[in-house]
Amino acid sequence: MALPPVPHESASSLRTSRIEALSDAAFGIVMTILVLEIPVPEIEQPTALDIPRALLRLWPNFLGYFVSFVMLGMSWVAQHEQFHFIKRADQALLWMTMLFLMLVATVPFTTTLIGRYLEQQAVVVLYGAHLLAISLVHHATWRYATTNRRLVDPDVELEDVKIHLRRSLTTPLIYLVAVGLSFLSTVLSIVVYAFVPLVYGMLPSIYARREGSRPRKS
């Protein structure tokens, strides 16, 4: 007696667990590679002051590592928050996530450029454009998943959707400002990049207070 065919899961109702597992692994690997890109000074017969001086000369590398690590942490948190609301996946979401992870995986390369050529504006602009691309793909993913509640719960609060949309649009704007500041100072531009995660974390409370201060319509 032939067994009945097993129904295939439709492309519009794929589980998100595989996406989250792949993302966690990718972020863990990339964040570990960052520190491996910082060169260890090679000094023959070092004196007591040689090693501190050599480490001090590596401050652009440490600055790039700090900024990129914090930025990657923010991106992981943002994606984790997304998938708290996204309950199913489709082919478009899968490939948007692949693009997001591809951009994330190249962060060690642009970070290394910052460590070696921090004084070069073109390098700082490239780094900013890279971060901008990551944030825009993140925004596009959230907008796609929530449009008409395509991949989220039908009863998700619209205010939660709006807050996340605003947050995902605010970070690209800050990156653009930082790119503009590179015409004045490349170091100042990198410092602004470093403050983006702090601003991102403060935005929900800012938006909540703003919404709470608005008079309700009768």
KETI-915084 format. One line per 2 residues: number of its first residue (from 1); for each residue x, y, z of C-alpha. Coordinates in nm, 3 decimals. Each point is the difference from the previous one (the first is absolute). Example, Ala and Ser with C-alpha at 12.3 -4.5 7.8 and 13.67 -1.06 7.14 Angstrom:
REM KETI-915084
1 = 1.230,-0.450,0.780 | 0.137,0.344,-0.066
REM end
This chain:
REM KETI-915084
1 = 0.000,0.000,0.000 | 0.150,0.328,-0.107
3 = 0.045,0.266,0.263 | -0.164,0.338,-0.062
5 = 0.242,0.267,-0.121 | 0.146,0.226,0.267
7 = -0.115,0.356,-0.064 | 0.282,0.240,-0.068
9 = 0.027,0.313,0.209 | -0.096,0.296,-0.213
11 = 0.262,0.262,-0.079 | -0.213,0.261,0.175
13 = 0.005,-0.182,0.334 | 0.361,-0.107,0.049
15 = 0.135,-0.006,0.353 | 0.243,0.271,0.111
17 = 0.207,-0.219,0.232 | 0.253,-0.087,-0.271
19 = 0.044,0.368,-0.087 | 0.062,0.092,0.363
21 = 0.247,-0.285,0.049 | 0.198,0.099,-0.310
23 = 0.000,0.366,0.103 | 0.124,-0.078,0.351
25 = 0.284,-0.211,-0.140 | 0.095,0.265,-0.257
27 = 0.007,0.281,0.254 | 0.203,-0.210,0.245
29 = 0.263,-0.081,-0.263 | 0.024,0.354,-0.137
31 = 0.029,0.157,0.346 | 0.279,-0.243,0.086
33 = 0.188,0.066,-0.325 | 0.007,0.373,0.083
35 = 0.255,-0.041,0.277 | 0.215,-0.231,-0.214
37 = 0.046,0.287,-0.246 | 0.193,0.201,0.264
39 = 0.369,-0.076,-0.063 | 0.224,-0.097,0.289
41 = 0.310,0.222,0.005 | 0.323,-0.179,-0.089
43 = 0.291,0.152,0.193 | 0.345,-0.150,0.030
45 = 0.148,0.034,0.345 | -0.268,0.243,0.126
47 = 0.073,0.240,0.282 | -0.248,0.095,0.272
49 = -0.144,0.280,-0.215 | 0.005,-0.166,-0.341
51 = -0.314,-0.210,0.045 | -0.219,0.284,0.140
53 = 0.116,0.222,-0.286 | -0.072,-0.269,-0.257
55 = -0.347,-0.057,0.145 | -0.065,0.373,0.001
57 = 0.076,0.013,-0.371 | -0.279,-0.252,-0.050
59 = -0.269,0.234,0.135 | -0.172,0.028,-0.343
61 = -0.034,-0.379,-0.005 | -0.148,-0.005,0.350
63 = -0.234,0.286,-0.089 | -0.124,-0.183,-0.310
65 = -0.042,-0.320,0.202 | -0.204,0.175,0.269
67 = -0.228,0.182,-0.245 | -0.058,-0.306,-0.217
69 = -0.060,-0.234,0.294 | -0.256,0.236,0.152
71 = -0.165,0.052,-0.338 | -0.021,-0.375,-0.059
73 = -0.147,-0.042,0.347 | -0.264,0.259,-0.084
75 = -0.078,-0.174,-0.330 | -0.037,-0.335,0.175
77 = -0.232,0.149,0.262 | -0.203,0.172,-0.273
79 = -0.039,-0.321,-0.197 | -0.085,-0.190,0.317
81 = -0.274,0.253,0.070 | -0.128,-0.039,-0.355
83 = -0.042,-0.373,0.034 | -0.184,0.043,0.328
85 = -0.282,0.130,-0.222 | 0.068,-0.189,-0.326
87 = -0.162,-0.341,0.040 | 0.039,-0.147,-0.348
89 = 0.221,0.040,-0.304 | -0.019,-0.012,-0.377
91 = 0.255,-0.007,-0.280 | 0.033,0.378,-0.011
93 = 0.075,0.021,0.373 | 0.257,-0.279,-0.031
95 = 0.193,0.181,-0.273 | -0.024,0.338,0.173
97 = 0.152,-0.166,0.306 | 0.276,-0.148,-0.218
99 = 0.079,0.349,-0.130 | 0.001,0.134,0.356
101 = 0.241,-0.271,0.117 | 0.223,0.045,-0.305
103 = 0.045,0.366,0.093 | 0.058,-0.091,0.364
105 = 0.266,-0.255,-0.098 | 0.207,0.267,-0.177
107 = 0.022,0.227,0.306 | 0.347,-0.137,0.099
109 = 0.135,0.110,-0.340 | -0.116,0.363,0.026
111 = 0.103,0.004,0.366 | 0.353,-0.101,-0.099
113 = 0.005,0.286,-0.250 | -0.093,0.239,0.281
115 = 0.282,-0.134,0.214 | 0.258,0.051,-0.274
117 = -0.124,0.315,-0.174 | -0.208,0.192,0.255
119 = 0.131,0.333,-0.131 | -0.131,-0.071,-0.351
121 = -0.346,0.147,-0.053 | -0.085,-0.247,-0.278
123 = 0.045,-0.289,0.243 | -0.221,0.163,0.266
125 = -0.267,0.073,-0.262 | 0.016,-0.362,-0.122
127 = -0.040,-0.120,0.359 | -0.300,0.228,0.048
129 = -0.155,-0.114,-0.327 | 0.044,-0.359,0.115
131 = -0.179,0.067,0.330 | -0.267,0.194,-0.188
133 = -0.064,-0.295,-0.232 | -0.038,-0.237,0.297
135 = -0.252,0.229,0.169 | -0.200,0.054,-0.321
137 = -0.031,-0.374,-0.063 | -0.112,-0.040,0.361
139 = -0.265,0.268,-0.055 | -0.115,-0.153,-0.329
141 = -0.035,-0.341,0.164 | -0.217,0.138,0.280
143 = -0.215,0.201,-0.242 | -0.049,-0.303,-0.223
145 = -0.093,-0.230,0.289 | -0.250,0.242,0.155
147 = -0.171,0.140,-0.310 | -0.361,-0.123,0.029
149 = 0.132,-0.214,0.288 | 0.150,-0.231,-0.263
151 = 0.229,-0.203,0.228 | -0.098,0.116,0.349
153 = -0.289,-0.088,0.228 | -0.330,0.147,-0.118
155 = -0.053,0.160,0.341 | 0.341,0.170,0.024
157 = -0.026,0.355,0.130 | 0.037,0.256,-0.277
159 = 0.183,0.230,0.242 | 0.272,-0.263,0.045
161 = 0.033,-0.023,-0.378 | 0.029,0.378,-0.032
163 = 0.259,0.031,0.277 | 0.224,-0.260,-0.161
165 = -0.040,0.162,-0.340 | 0.104,0.336,0.144
167 = 0.300,-0.150,0.177 | 0.114,-0.179,-0.314
169 = -0.021,0.327,-0.193 | 0.172,0.213,0.264
171 = 0.327,-0.194,-0.005 | 0.058,0.048,-0.376
173 = -0.053,0.374,0.046 | 0.268,0.010,0.272
175 = 0.238,-0.193,-0.224 | -0.055,0.259,-0.273
177 = 0.082,0.277,0.248 | 0.317,-0.184,0.102
179 = 0.103,-0.035,-0.364 | -0.045,0.374,-0.043
181 = 0.213,0.067,0.308 | 0.286,-0.194,-0.158
183 = 0.065,0.311,-0.213 | 0.096,0.175,0.326
185 = 0.164,-0.283,0.192 | 0.021,-0.373,-0.064
187 = 0.040,-0.072,0.373 | -0.311,0.205,0.081
189 = -0.192,-0.197,-0.260 | 0.101,-0.331,0.160
191 = -0.100,0.130,0.345 | -0.347,0.084,-0.133
193 = -0.028,-0.354,-0.138 | 0.075,-0.126,0.350
195 = -0.290,0.194,0.149 | -0.261,-0.150,-0.234
197 = -0.070,-0.305,0.224 | -0.051,0.231,0.298
199 = -0.252,0.209,-0.193 | -0.168,-0.315,-0.132
201 = -0.048,-0.127,0.354 | -0.150,0.329,0.117
203 = -0.248,0.039,-0.287 | -0.281,-0.223,0.136
205 = -0.031,0.202,0.322 | 0.016,0.326,-0.198
207 = -0.278,-0.112,-0.233 | -0.206,-0.133,0.291
209 = 0.019,0.334,0.184 | -0.088,0.183,-0.319
211 = -0.304,-0.216,-0.060 | -0.104,0.031,0.364
213 = 0.018,0.380,-0.014 | -0.237,0.023,-0.296
215 = -0.362,0.073,0.086 | -0.234,-0.284,-0.082
217 = -0.270,0.058,-0.255 | -0.349,-0.006,0.144
REM end
